Amino acid sequence: MTGKLQMPSKCVDLLIRAGMDKAQANVLLTRKTELNIDTGQLSLMRTTDDVSLSLTGIRNNRRGTTVINKTDDDAAVMAVEQVVNLSDAGESDPAVDISPFQPGENFSRGPEEPNLDLMFSRLNSFAHSVQERYPTLILEQAVLDHTEKKRAFANSNGVRFSSRRGQYNFTVMFTCKDGGKTSSFNYSMVSMEDMEKELCELGAIDTLMKQSVEQVSTAVLPEAFVGDIIVTPDCLGDFLGTVTGYLGDYSLITGTSIYKDSLGSKIADSRLTLRSMPVSSRLAGGYFFTGDGFKAENSTIIENGVLKSFLLSLYGSRKTGGKRAANSGSFYVVDPGDKAFDDMVKSVDRGLLLCRFSGGAPSSSGDFSGVAKNSYYIENGAVKYPVSETMVAGNIREMLTNVKSISRERVNNGYSIYPWIAFSGITVSGK
């Protein structure tokens, strides 16, 4: 495997010899050891190895890129030839470039080898706990894995980065069946660096399973109204993903971002602070360097409601004239608020506890609509009942400015750390 990590440097040399002005290559080696439960039974244990080698060459401002799943010399030579051909056939774009020289670094974090005995013990304990505590819950699938990723990056400006990252991941999918009634499907994903806790204690897994049992009986809202929604940590990422999408290369290069002229301006309630933390010790997941060859740093995207940074890559920054971001986004953290979750519920006259959202991409103006799944109706400060066939609609830009409260409590699932956030002015409608 060590030899495979040398392939980026070899490929860069081959690309330069083939006549490229600039070149870069990136290899990712993934070893995953997993245990599976299907329909309540332990069904699989396996280890898989995957490889991905990406090559990019630039000549006369024309870029060619290819990705292969081999690391032998013959495959590399063929990939270089393909990059050269793609570059020659491409259009000239002065914005294409590679990262400048930076001192080489090697990064390492997390467990190198899986603790199979503990993995089996934790998964078996989880299955028995679910059966005992939630006998009507059906575990459609539960996958516990240890994943180790090794990366190496090289370019013709002398940049050399390598990293190793090990972590455990747990994904569980479930529904509940009680008599002739069945709840809506739900799921949860968490990541951790160790196996110290029982699986049901991680993230919001236990809460979601408890809710699934409650959701076998639902009701349709009798009428539409404009009210509040309390978005749970597991659902918040859907909305923040829309926001950060407006801050990335595509939206800013095409000019379709609703925030294209908002850098340094207030775009959200002053209580909202959003960070991207790929090298945070508080998250099991993350990355040490970007795909375009820069050492990653933690960053603040929105601070006290003010947009502090776009999420532009090197190419995006050169194309738009904006500043390159300190990282490639993801691994988001929202600062906690000052209100207890129970008090947030008490402050809602009429609204929803939005636990899962299924909707399409927002319009160019930020308007969105979708189905509230696994969610609850709130009235007069109390959670009343699970809902079905319920739609929510609003505008993402207005939504960020209409924050009603942010919880003190947060959920860390290893990929993000999110609180509950209450938003006002959302249209809620039943069948």
Buried (B, 14 or more C-beta within 10 A) or exposed (E): EEEBBBBBBBBBBBBBEBEBBBBBBBBBBBBBBBBBBEEBEBEEEEEEEEBBBBBBBBBEBBBBBBEBEBBEEEBBEBBBEBBBEBBEEBEEBEBBBBBEEBEEEEBEBBBEEBBEEEBBEBBEEBBEBBEEEBEBBBBBBBBBBBBBBBBBBBBBBEBBBBBBBBBBBBBBBBBBEEEEEBBBBBBBBBBBBEBEEBBBEBBBBBBBBBBBBBBBEBBEBEEEBBBBBBBBBBBBBBBBEBBBBBBBBEBBBEEEBBBBEBBEEBBBBEBBBBBBBBBBEEBBBBBBBBBBBBBBEBBBBBBBBBBBBBBBBBBBBBBBEBEBBBBBBBBBBBBBBEBBBEEBBEBBEBBBBBBBBEBEEBEEEBEBBBBBBBBBBBEEBEBEBBBBEBBBBBBBBBBBBBBBBBBBBBBBBBBBBBBBBBBBBBBBBBE
